[in-house]
Amino acid sequence: DIIRKVCFIAIALKQNLTAILTYQIGQRFRQEDFGSRTWECLEEPNTSALNLMIRNFVKDGIAAWEPRITALKVLALKPTKESIRLLIYFKVQDSQRIEELNFQYNLNNSTTDVY
């Protein structure tokens, strides 16, 4: 049925988006250009310039590696000095559905979390 297919596609796209955000540029073997530059922002001060950089890095990563979605809105929150939380709203190609991904970088233990 069509609703189940759309949900499956959204789950797969969220997994792909998570992979893009998890990998730093140059980290993936044989795909050195895969990933995003958002890891570079972890130690930067929480300013409006940082928010702009993060939005651009996320949108660039999505455009390069997942053309089936369009980032509509990227919110960057820095709840602590050691973390950055991203709220990403995106639209699936050929659909009116808007999906959301909550993603967090943790500097203390170099991990990521998806909510």
C-alpha positions as CSV (number, residue, x, y, z in Angstrom):
1,D,0.0,0.0,0.0
2,I,1.1,3.5,-0.8
3,I,1.3,4.9,2.8
4,R,3.6,2.1,3.9
5,K,5.8,2.7,0.9
6,V,6.1,6.4,1.7
7,C,6.9,5.6,5.3
8,F,9.6,3.1,4.3
9,I,11.2,5.7,1.9
10,A,11.2,8.3,4.7
11,I,12.9,5.9,7.1
12,A,15.6,5.1,4.4
13,L,16.1,8.7,3.7
14,K,16.6,9.5,7.4
15,Q,19.2,6.8,7.6
16,N,21.0,8.2,4.6
17,L,20.8,11.7,6.1
18,T,22.2,10.4,9.4
19,A,25.1,8.8,7.5
20,I,25.9,12.1,5.7
21,L,25.9,14.0,9.0
22,T,27.9,11.3,10.9
23,Y,30.9,11.1,8.5
24,Q,33.5,13.9,8.3
25,I,34.8,14.8,4.8
26,G,37.8,12.5,4.2
27,Q,36.8,9.9,6.8
28,R,35.1,7.3,4.6
29,F,37.4,4.9,2.7
30,R,37.1,5.2,-1.1
31,Q,34.5,7.9,-0.8
32,E,36.7,10.7,0.6
33,D,34.2,13.4,-0.4
34,F,31.3,11.8,1.4
35,G,29.9,13.4,4.5
36,S,29.5,16.9,5.8
37,R,31.7,19.6,7.4
38,T,29.5,20.1,10.5
39,W,32.0,18.3,12.7
40,E,34.3,21.4,12.2
41,C,31.8,23.5,14.1
42,L,31.9,21.6,17.4
43,E,34.5,23.8,19.1
44,E,33.3,27.1,17.7
45,P,31.6,29.7,19.9
46,N,27.8,29.9,19.7
47,T,27.2,32.8,17.4
48,S,24.9,33.7,14.5
49,A,27.9,33.0,12.2
50,L,28.1,29.5,13.6
51,N,24.4,28.9,12.9
52,L,24.8,30.1,9.3
53,M,27.9,27.9,8.8
54,I,26.1,24.8,10.1
55,R,23.0,25.5,8.0
56,N,25.2,25.8,4.9
57,F,27.2,22.7,5.7
58,V,24.1,20.6,6.2
59,K,22.4,21.8,3.1
60,D,25.6,21.3,1.0
61,G,25.9,17.7,2.3
62,I,22.3,17.0,1.5
63,A,22.6,18.5,-2.0
64,A,25.7,16.5,-2.8
65,W,24.7,13.1,-1.5
66,E,20.9,12.8,-1.2
67,P,19.2,14.6,-4.2
68,R,15.8,12.9,-3.3
69,I,15.3,15.4,-0.5
70,T,15.3,19.2,-0.1
71,A,16.3,20.7,3.2
72,L,13.6,23.2,4.1
73,K,14.8,24.4,7.5
74,V,17.9,23.7,9.5
75,L,18.0,24.8,13.2
76,A,21.3,24.5,15.1
77,L,21.2,24.6,18.9
78,K,24.2,24.5,21.0
79,P,22.9,23.3,24.4
80,T,26.4,22.8,25.9
81,K,30.0,23.6,24.9
82,E,30.4,20.0,24.0
83,S,27.5,19.4,21.7
84,I,25.5,20.7,18.8
85,R,21.9,19.6,18.2
86,L,20.4,19.9,14.7
87,L,16.7,20.0,13.9
88,I,16.4,19.4,10.1
89,Y,13.1,19.7,8.3
90,F,13.1,18.3,4.8
91,K,10.8,17.5,1.9
92,V,10.9,14.2,0.1
93,Q,11.0,14.6,-3.7
94,D,7.7,14.2,-5.5
95,S,5.9,14.3,-2.1
96,Q,4.2,17.0,0.0
97,R,5.3,15.3,3.2
98,I,7.6,17.2,5.4
99,E,9.9,15.0,7.6
100,E,12.0,15.9,10.6
101,L,15.4,14.6,11.8
102,N,16.8,15.5,15.2
103,F,20.6,14.9,15.3
104,Q,23.2,15.6,18.0
105,Y,27.0,15.7,17.9
106,N,28.8,15.1,21.2
107,L,32.3,16.3,21.5
108,N,33.1,14.6,24.8
109,N,33.0,11.1,23.4
110,S,32.9,11.8,19.7
111,T,29.5,10.2,19.2
112,T,26.2,11.2,17.5
113,D,22.6,10.7,18.6
114,V,19.5,10.6,16.5
115,Y,16.1,11.3,18.1
